[in-house]
Amino acid sequence: MADTPSELTRAATEGLRRLLDGPPAPARLNAALRHLAKWRSAVLDATLAAQSGRAVLSGPFAGMDYPVKAAEGARAARLLGCYEAGLAPVIETIVARGYPLVIDVGAAEGYYAVGLARRMPQTRVLAHDSDDRAQALCRALAQANGVADRVQVAGRLDHRDFALCTAQPTVVICDIEGAEDDLLDPVAAPGLRAADILVEVHEGVRPGLLVRLADRFSATHRITRLDRRLAAEALPAWTEALNDLDRLLLLWEWRASPTPWLWMERA
C-alpha cells in the first residue's frame, strides 16, 4: 500500500497543477521549478532537524537553539549556520565592538536579533518587524535562548526612532524588502549619521538603490559592498549521502534576485 502523502506534498502538488495550467512557456516552467524547489527545501529542512537537531551547527551563531520556523525564506541555511554567509566577518566585527545597542529592522523570526544577543551579553537589542507572526516567532526564539529580557520586539519604527543612535554606540541592521530606500535617509533621520549600518539592498525591487544609499552616506561613512557566498563547508558529514541537488537546496536561501549588502561604518 502506498504511503499517504503529507499535507505539504498535497499542497505542493495542487500548487504545481495551478502553475502548469496553461500553454507551455519558459516563465511558467521557471515558476514551477521554484515551487518544486521550495517543496524539496522544506522536506530537507525536516530531514536536517531530524538528523542534526535544532541547534545552529556552525557560523557566528553556532549553538543557538532554533525551534521556530523561518518567518521568510528557508530555515535550513539558518540551521546549518551558513545563512548569508558573506556577512560572517562583519558579524564578528559587530560582536568584537560590543555595541551597547543593536537595532534590527526587519528582524523576521530573530536570527540576527537573538544571535547577537547571545554573543553580546551586555547589549540591548531592539527587534522591529511589521508582521505580527514574525514578532511572535522572534519572542519565542528569544525565550528559547534565554535572552528575552534584552530583546525588545516591536512593530514599525520611523525616522525619529533613530535618535537613539546618538546616545550610545549603535549598529543598525536593516532588511526590509526595498523599504530601506525610504527609511535610511540621514536627512530625515539624522540619528543614522551616528550609527554603523548593515543593510541588505533590494536592487531588484528598486533599481539604482545601491548607488543611492551609498551616495547618501558617503560623506559620513566608510562603505563596503558584500555579495552572496555559498558555504558548502557548513554541510554536515551525513549529507554526503545526498544527491548534489539536495545538497544545493540545503544551502539555498530562496532569493529571487541579487541582494548585495552595504556595510557602512562611521568614518
ChimeraX attribute file (.defattr): number of C-alpha atoms within 10 A of each C-alpha:
attribute: neighborCount
match mode: 1-to-1
recipient: residues
	/A:1	3
	/A:2	4
	/A:3	5
	/A:4	8
	/A:5	9
	/A:6	9
	/A:7	9
	/A:8	12
	/A:9	15
	/A:10	12
	/A:11	12
	/A:12	17
	/A:13	15
	/A:14	10
	/A:15	14
	/A:16	17
	/A:17	11
	/A:18	11
	/A:19	17
	/A:20	14
	/A:21	9
	/A:22	9
	/A:23	6
	/A:24	9
	/A:25	9
	/A:26	8
	/A:27	10
	/A:28	14
	/A:29	14
	/A:30	12
	/A:31	14
	/A:32	18
	/A:33	14
	/A:34	13
	/A:35	17
	/A:36	17
	/A:37	17
	/A:38	19
	/A:39	17
	/A:40	18
	/A:41	26
	/A:42	18
	/A:43	16
	/A:44	18
	/A:45	22
	/A:46	14
	/A:47	13
	/A:48	22
	/A:49	18
	/A:50	10
	/A:51	12
	/A:52	14
	/A:53	15
	/A:54	19
	/A:55	18
	/A:56	23
	/A:57	22
	/A:58	18
	/A:59	20
	/A:60	22
	/A:61	25
	/A:62	17
	/A:63	17
	/A:64	23
	/A:65	21
	/A:66	23
	/A:67	16
	/A:68	16
	/A:69	16
	/A:70	18
	/A:71	19
	/A:72	11
	/A:73	16
	/A:74	22
	/A:75	28
	/A:76	28
	/A:77	26
	/A:78	26
	/A:79	30
	/A:80	28
	/A:81	25
	/A:82	30
	/A:83	24
	/A:84	19
	/A:85	20
	/A:86	17
	/A:87	20
	/A:88	16
	/A:89	12
	/A:90	14
	/A:91	19
	/A:92	16
	/A:93	11
	/A:94	19
	/A:95	18
	/A:96	11
	/A:97	13
	/A:98	19
	/A:99	18
	/A:100	15
	/A:101	22
	/A:102	28
	/A:103	25
	/A:104	23
	/A:105	24
	/A:106	24
	/A:107	28
	/A:108	27
	/A:109	27
	/A:110	30
	/A:111	21
	/A:112	19
	/A:113	30
	/A:114	29
	/A:115	22
	/A:116	24
	/A:117	25
	/A:118	20
	/A:119	18
	/A:120	20
	/A:121	13
	/A:122	13
	/A:123	19
	/A:124	21
	/A:125	28
	/A:126	19
	/A:127	27
	/A:128	24
	/A:129	24
	/A:130	16
	/A:131	16
	/A:132	12
	/A:133	12
	/A:134	23
	/A:135	24
	/A:136	18
	/A:137	19
	/A:138	31
	/A:139	20
	/A:140	18
	/A:141	26
	/A:142	28
	/A:143	15
	/A:144	16
	/A:145	17
	/A:146	15
	/A:147	21
	/A:148	18
	/A:149	11
	/A:150	18
	/A:151	25
	/A:152	18
	/A:153	21
	/A:154	19
	/A:155	15
	/A:156	12
	/A:157	13
	/A:158	11
	/A:159	17
	/A:160	12
	/A:161	13
	/A:162	22
	/A:163	15
	/A:164	16
	/A:165	21
	/A:166	14
	/A:167	10
	/A:168	12
	/A:169	16
	/A:170	26
	/A:171	25
	/A:172	20
	/A:173	21
	/A:174	23
	/A:175	20
	/A:176	19
	/A:177	16
	/A:178	17
	/A:179	15
	/A:180	20
	/A:181	17
	/A:182	11
	/A:183	16
	/A:184	21
	/A:185	17
	/A:186	17
	/A:187	11
	/A:188	14
	/A:189	16
	/A:190	17
	/A:191	19
	/A:192	27
	/A:193	22
	/A:194	23
	/A:195	26
	/A:196	24
	/A:197	24
	/A:198	25
	/A:199	24
	/A:200	22
	/A:201	28
	/A:202	23
	/A:203	18
	/A:204	14
	/A:205	13
	/A:206	14
	/A:207	12
	/A:208	12
	/A:209	17
	/A:210	19
	/A:211	11
	/A:212	12
	/A:213	21
	/A:214	18
	/A:215	11
	/A:216	14
	/A:217	21
	/A:218	15
	/A:219	11
	/A:220	16
	/A:221	19
	/A:222	15
	/A:223	20
	/A:224	13
	/A:225	15
	/A:226	18
	/A:227	15
	/A:228	14
	/A:229	12
	/A:230	16
	/A:231	17
	/A:232	13
	/A:233	10
	/A:234	19
	/A:235	20
	/A:236	14
	/A:237	8
	/A:238	10
	/A:239	14
	/A:240	10
	/A:241	9
	/A:242	10
	/A:243	9
	/A:244	10
	/A:245	10
	/A:246	17
	/A:247	17
	/A:248	14
	/A:249	20
	/A:250	27
	/A:251	25
	/A:252	21
	/A:253	20
	/A:254	15
	/A:255	9
	/A:256	8
	/A:257	10
	/A:258	12
	/A:259	20
	/A:260	16
	/A:261	22
	/A:262	22
	/A:263	20
	/A:264	23
	/A:265	19
	/A:266	17
	/A:267	13
